Each structure stands twice: as structure tokens, then as C-alpha cells.
Amino acid sequence: MTRLGFIGGGNMAEALIAGIIKAKLVEPGRIYVSDIKDERWKHLTARYKVLGTRDSAEVARECDTILLCVKPQNIRQVLEEIAGNVGDHLVITIAAGVSIKTVEGKLGRAVPVIRCMPNTPASIMEAATGIARGAHATSQHVDTVLKIFNSIGTAVVVDESKMDAVTAVSGSGPAYVFYMIEALVEAGVEQGLAPADARELAVQTVCGASRMASMMVEDPAELRKKVTSPGGTTEAAIKVLEEREWKNIMHEAVKAARVRSEELAQAS
């Protein structure tokens, strides 16, 4: 990867550009970005010292690795615009619900394509990303993409057939966590805490527990058991969650998200 091009300069592209530069994977002067909105690519060139343009085909001509950061409804048009300029490129797409086969078909040749699903914590360099490899992508291509997405968090490689599950777990996952924080804050206020104090305690508790789970070798179930002393306050709370079948609710929620992801992919 000597020149990296972004087609689409939205928030996810900006997060990736910032992470790539911070990790020193590519020098700013070898990063190109295009966007149909002049203010976006001009903002990115001013802030990160990358090169910018309105012309997506120009990015394809100038770069050997292309990262498609456009909305799913726009990707077919973009692929038609760049198809004539794509040869030995590595093409990376983050368009939700758009299959590798669709991208390959629009490009019209045996191009290495890798599909990725990052989530919104990319904006603070804490993304979780699922990566799926196309038929023409090599292990070296996968390594390149892992370096890119590990620069903004953590990335795992899965079969493309599992991408709807990735969407359900990590793509939609931040909303589940925000919902839990929302409920914890409301419950804290109900029990007498000031709203600001309840929010600070709830947010830090989720942050600390998540960080702890990431650093410890124990399974999350074991960590939970360590906190749950027999006859104690945590056990009383866990019993309520179990009586309400909280785990089953989460399972059903993730399943619903996966099913909807499949439906959206078929409709795209």
C-alpha cells in the first residue's frame, strides 16, 4: 500500500484517516480523499494535510488501495465511476449490506475486494470491525486491511456469511450499551441520586467493566461471578435479571438485528 484513496469523506473516513496517520501506516501526502461535498474534502485536506478532490475517478487513478466510504445507496454509482480506472487495486468497502459479489460485479474484473463493518466508536479510536475477504483477496491484502482497522480499534476476520451477525453484535451494539446506560441512570435517579452523579457513575462503571473484560483472561461469566457474592447486593440484582430472562431478551434483540440486516441486504 503506497497510496491510499478514500472515496467518501464522512465521519468514518475521517476517523480512519486520523487513525492511519497516527499509526504512521501511510504519510498524509500519500492519502487521497474525494467527496461530492467540497466542504468535506477541503476540511480533510486542511486538517490532515491529505490530498483532496471531488473526482472519485481521480482517486482510483492515483491510488493502489481504495477505501469506499460511501452510503450503500450510492455505492453502485461510485463503482461505475471508478470501474474503468481499477486494475490491480485493493478495494475495501464499508457500505453496509452491500456484498462482495456486488462490488466485484460492478467493477467487472477479478479485483481483490474486502468488506468491512466498523462501528461508531471509530470516532474515538475504539471501533470494533468485522472483516470479510473476497475470492481474489490474498492473505497479504487481509493483513493490510487489519492494520488499517486496528489503527482505530480492534478488527476480526470472519466469513462473509457472518457479516449480518457482525452487524447485529457490534454494528448495532453501541446502541444496546447506550440503552443500558440510559436505564442505569434513570434507575439511579429513581433511587435518589442526582442526575449528573447517576450519569457519571453509570458511564464510568460501563467503561471500567468493559476495560476490565478486555484486559482479563477470564470469560465475562467468570468475572460476573467474582463480583456476585452469595447473599449480597449484586446477587439480588442478578436474580431479578434472570427472573426477567434478560439474557433471552438480548439474544432475541441480536437475532432481530441480524434478520433485519439480511432483509436490508436483499433489498439493496
N, C-alpha and C positions, 0 to 999 in steps of 0.2 A: 504494500500500500504506500505509494509515493505521493499521490494526490487524491484527496477525499472530497467528494462533492455531495452537498445536501440539496435536494430538490424539495422545497418547502421549508420555510424559516420560522415556524411557530415555536411554541414553548418547549416541546420535546426536542426539536432540533437545537434550540439554544442550550438546553441542558446538556445535550451530547457534545456540542461544540466546547462548552465550558469544561466538561469532564475530560475530553480528549486533549485539550490544550494543557490542563492542569497535570495530566498524566504524562505529558510530553510524547504522546503517540505520533502526532503529526504537527509540524510547525504551522502557525497561523497562516503564513504566506502560501501554504500548500493546501489550504482548505477553501473550497468554493461553496457559495450558497446562492440559490435562486429563490425568488418568491414573486408572485404576481402583484403583491403589495410593495411598492417601492419603499415605504417607511420601514418594513420589516428587514429587508436585506441591507438597507442603509444603516439601520440600528445595529445589526450584527457586525457589519464591517467597521463601524465606528468603535464599538465596544471591544471586539475581539481581534481586530486587525486582520480579519479574513478578507477574501475577495468576494464580491457580490455582483449579481446581475438579475435582470428579470427573465432571462432566457434559459430555460431548462436544458435545451439542446446544447447550449454553450457549456454548461456544466458537464454534460455527458462527453463532449469532445475533449475537454481539458483534464478529466479525471479518470483514474483507473478503478476506483471504487465509488459507487453511487449509493447514497442512502436516501430512500424515498420516504419523506416525512409529510406526505400529503394525506388529506382525508380520503376515506375509502371511495366516496362518490366521485372523486377527482382523479383517481389513480389511472383509470383506463385512458383518459385523455393525455395524461402526462406520459404514459408508456408509448402512446402513439407519437408524441412529440419527440421522444428521445430514441425510438427504436432504430432509426437509421444511423445513429451515432454510437450504438452499443456494439462492441465486438468482444474483446477478451475481458470485459469488465466483471467485477464482482458487484452484484446488485443486492442490496439489503432493503427490505421493506418492513415498515411498521404499521402498514394500513390494516386495521382490524377487520377480520373476516374475509380478507382477500387472499385466496390460496396461491401457493407457489405455482401451481399449474396455470392459473390465470395470468400471472406475471410472465411466465415463460412463453405462454401462447401469444401474448401481445407483443413480446419482443421478437418472436418469430425465428429464434435460433437457440442453439444449446448454450445458454448463458448460465453461469453459476448464480443461483438465487438463494438467499437465506431470509427466512421470515422471522420477525421478532415481535414480541409483545411485552414492551416495558409498561410500567405503571406510573401514576402521577408523582410519587415521591422522587422521581428522577429530578424534579425541580430543586431538591435539596441533596442531591447525590446519594439517595437511598433507594434507588429503584430495584424492583425485582423483575427480572426479564426472562421469558421463555424464548428459546431459540430453536428453530426447526430448519433442517438442511434440505435443500433441493437435490434433485438427481445428479446435477452437474457440478455441485459444490464439493470441494475436496476438504480433507481434514485441515489443511493449511488455511482455507477460507474460513472454516469454523473457528479456528484459533484467532484469526484476525477479528472476527465479529465478537468473540468472547472478550478480547482485550478492549474493544470499543465499549461494550455494555458493562463490563466490570469497572470501567472508569467512572460510572455513575451509580454503582451499587453492586448487585450480585446477579449473575446470569447462569441459567442451567440449560442444557441441551435436551430436547425432547423430540419424539417423533411428531410429525405434523398432525397426525390424527389426535394428538393430545392437546392441541392448541386451544380448543374450546374449554378444556378443563383448566388450562393455564389462565385463560380469561376469567373463568369463574372463581378461581382461588386468588390469584394475585392481581389480575387486571381490575376486577371489581372489589377486591379485598380491602383496599383502603377505606371504602365506604362502610364496610362492616365494622372496622375498627373505630371509625369516627362515630358510628351509631352507638357502639358500646360506650365510648367516652361520653357521648351525649346523655346516655342513660345513667352512667355513674355520677355525672354532675347533677342531674335532676334528683337522683336519689340522695346525694349528699346534702343538697339544699333542703330536701324534704325532711332530712334528719337533723336539720338545724345549722348546717354550715352556711357561711356567706357564699354567694355565687362565685366570686373571684377565688376564694380559698378552695371551694369544691373543684373548680376547673383546674387550678394549679396542681392539686393533689391527684386528680384523675389522670391528667395528661402525663405527669411525671411517673405515675405508677405504671401506665401502659408503656411508656418509653423505657423505664427501668426493667420491667419484666421482659420486654422484647429483647433488650440488650443482653440481659442475663441468659435468656434462652439461646441466643446466638453464640454466647461465649462458653456455655457449659456443654459437656459431652452427654449429659443425661437427656433422656427423652422428656418432652414437656410434661407428660403424665407423671414422671418421677419428680420433677420439680414441683408440680402441684401437690403431690403427696407430702413433700417435705414441709410445705407451708401449712398443710392441713393437720393440725394437732388433734388427736382424739378428744372429743368433747369441747373443742374450742370454738371460737367465733367463725373461723374460716369453714370449719366442718358444717356449722349451722347454715352458712350461706350456700355451700356446695350442695347440701341436701335439698334446698329449695330449687336450685338449678336442675338437679337430677329429677326431682318430682315434676318439674315443668318440661322435662325432656329437652333441655337446652341443646344438647348435642344433636339430637334428631332435627331440631329446628335449623341448626347450622347446616347439617347435611342436606336438608330439603332446600335451603336457600342457595347453596352452592350448585345443587343439581338444577334448580330453576334458572340460574345464571348460565350454566352450561348449555341447557336446552335452548335458551333464547339466543345464545351465541351461534349455535348451529342454525337456527332459523334465519338469523340475520345474514349468515354466510351464504345460505342457499338463495336468499333473496337478492344478494348483491350481484 
